[in-house]
């Protein structure tokens, strides 16, 4: 009858999300952990491989499920008002389909690059460029990796001049904070008008 | 009672996979458009909440302060698909309300929103 006419629910903050992409082991979770106010949480999506004919009941018996895990963290920008979420994308290539759901509504992305394996991050740059999602490329140097200048990486990966490419350290909070600042400055500069 | 059974296990459900037993075999939430960052908030109860699953009970208890879909899935240690079904049920029964990411954030984040976030990350 009037069962829901009690007090109003607490206010829900506005949420904004960005993605942290790059190949497996490039430092995505490390970056999220460096800036998140909570230890990174892990969640998973279970996906059922679509059978060729969904109306065929015999196909249901043969369907298989795949589990994709991804990490995320949170930064409260204004208490009860605005929260920023950082989602690390699944690193393996075969989980690309998961990126579409994660990228839905994302205001930007950080693409981390391991200079020893450029090709894994190349695909990520392409993915966001195609969807007009603003990105910043962060070169995460590892102790045993050769030092490259940002311009060398830009040339090697054919990254457009408009995309910021910076050297970073995913373990360092200040460095990660700088990447976030660069990303949002870049996203803001792209807003028309 | 028999009708309740029939609703939970229809022919299309196929063999039940373990995580989906808590959603009655359904893998598609009745309420569409729950994003991973959709905020869930409990509606303060007047009467008793009945027939809640343990997961539903936990969500209702936790969401007196807003929590997003992804965090609920992580805390419950269940796949996102499952938590979305549970949340949809809670919405239908009036136990929780949700706030989706604003349309501007989904399609074209306004300069104002980006400025607010930028100010926030500078202050980190």
Interface residues (C-beta under 8 A of the other chain):
Chain A: X2 X3 X4 X5 X6 X7 X8 X9 X10 X11 X12 X13 X14 X15 X16 X17 X35 X41 X42 X43 X44 X45 X46 X48 X57 X60 X61 X63 X65 X67 X72 X74 X75 X77 X78 X80 X82 X83 X84 X85 X87 X101 X102 X104 X105 X107 X173 X177 X180 X181 X184 X185 X187 X188 X191 X193
Chain B: X11 X12 X14 X15 X17 X19 X27 X35 X36 X37 X38 X39 X40 X41 X42 X43 X44 X45 X46 X47 X64 X65 X66 X68 X70 X71 X73 X74 X75 X79 X80 X81 X82 X94 X96 X97 X98 X99 X101 X102 X105 X106 X107 X108 X109 X110 X111 X113 X114 X115 X116 X117 X118 X119 X120 X121 X122 X124
